[in-house]
């Protein structure tokens, strides 16, 4: 699943939206509850000019949310929330979700992929995201 995800984001960055959608689709087939794969698929569809399809993916993800699972897996739920906000260019809400993830982390390694996450690439250089990265670095010490 992670290999397909990575391939999808590489295709997306290169502007190969259909190939990205196929890669995310393969990842999603292997693990349907993986937020990053579903949102990557939505991002590929949106980048290809198929906004309605992207919204459909977003709605499908929202419909599958299980509040009990979100409580049990709070870190994953917060990261998924940040991905959704990033996908729809709601930077402030995404950063707030990341701050909450780090404040309430249920595992010491929570959030370790934030600095390299393709969905957060546009946030680089913003003061609020820099604060998230500083918080993450401080936790690693």
C-alpha positions in Angstrom: 0.0 0.0 0.0 2.7 2.5 0.9 4.6 1.8 -2.3 1.5 2.6 -4.4 0.9 5.7 -2.3 4.4 6.9 -2.9 4.1 6.1 -6.6 0.8 8.0 -6.7 2.4 11.1 -5.2 5.3 10.9 -7.5 3.0 10.8 -10.5 0.9 13.6 -9.1 4.0 15.8 -8.7 5.0 15.1 -12.3 1.5 16.0 -13.5 0.6 12.5 -14.5 -2.8 12.6 -13.0 -4.3 9.4 -14.5 -1.3 7.4 -13.5 -1.5 8.9 -10.0 -5.2 7.9 -9.8 -4.4 4.3 -10.8 -1.6 4.0 -8.2 -3.8 5.4 -5.4 -6.6 3.1 -6.5 -4.3 0.1 -6.1 -3.3 1.3 -2.7 -6.9 1.9 -1.7 -7.8 -1.7 -2.9 -5.3 -3.1 -0.5 -6.3 -1.0 2.5 -9.7 0.8 2.0 -9.5 2.7 5.3 -6.2 4.3 4.6 -6.9 8.1 4.6 -3.8 9.0 2.7 -4.6 6.7 -0.2 -8.2 7.8 -0.5 -7.3 11.5 -0.3 -4.4 11.0 -2.7 -7.0 9.5 -5.2 -9.2 12.6 -4.6 -6.2 14.9 -5.1 -5.3 13.1 -8.4 -8.9 13.5 -9.6 -9.0 17.1 -8.6 -5.7 17.9 -10.4 -7.1 16.2 -13.5 -10.0 18.6 -13.5 -12.5 16.2 -12.1 -13.5 18.2 -9.0 -16.8 16.3 -8.7 -15.0 13.0 -8.5 -12.7 14.4 -5.9 -15.7 15.6 -3.8 -17.2 12.1 -4.2 -14.0 10.5 -2.8 -14.1 13.0 0.1 -17.7 12.3 0.8 -17.0 8.5 0.7 -14.3 8.9 3.2 -16.5 11.0 5.5 -19.3 8.4 5.3 -16.9 5.6 6.3 -15.6 7.5 9.4 -16.2 5.5 12.6 -16.3 7.7 15.7 -15.3 4.8 18.0 -12.3 4.0 15.8 -11.3 7.6 15.7 -11.2 7.7 19.5 -9.1 4.5 19.5 -6.8 5.7 16.8 -6.7 9.4 17.5 -3.4 10.0 15.9 -4.5 8.5 12.6 -7.8 10.3 12.7 -6.1 13.7 13.3 -3.6 13.0 10.5 -6.5 12.1 8.2 -8.3 15.3 9.2 -5.1 17.3 8.4 -4.9 15.6 5.0 -8.4 16.5 4.1 -7.9 20.1 5.0 -4.7 20.2 3.0 -6.3 18.7 0.0 -9.0 21.4 0.0 -6.4 24.1 0.7 -7.6 24.9 4.2 -4.1 25.5 5.6 -5.1 26.9 9.0 -7.4 24.0 9.8 -4.7 21.5 8.6 -2.1 23.1 10.9 -4.6 23.1 13.8 -5.2 19.4 13.2 -1.4 18.7 13.2 -0.9 20.7 16.3 -3.6 18.7 18.0 -2.1 15.5 16.7 1.2 16.4 18.4 -0.3 17.6 21.6 -2.5 14.5 22.1 -0.2 11.9 20.4 -1.0 8.4 21.5 2.5 7.1 20.4 5.9 8.7 20.7 6.6 8.4 17.0 3.3 10.0 16.0 3.6 12.5 13.2 7.2 11.6 12.2 6.3 11.7 8.5 4.8 15.2 8.6 8.0 16.9 7.3 8.1 14.8 4.1 4.3 14.5 3.5 3.5 15.5 -0.1 0.1 16.8 1.0 1.8 19.4 3.2 4.4 20.5 0.6 2.6 23.8 0.1 2.8 24.6 3.8 6.6 24.7 3.9 7.9 28.1 4.9 4.7 29.2 6.7 5.3 30.2 10.3 2.5 28.0 11.7 3.8 24.9 9.9 7.3 25.7 11.0 6.0 25.7 14.5 4.6 22.2 13.9 7.9 21.0 12.6 9.8 22.6 15.6 7.4 20.8 18.0 8.0 17.6 16.2 11.8 18.0 16.4 11.6 18.8 20.1 9.7 15.6 20.7 12.4 13.7 18.9 15.1 14.8 21.3 
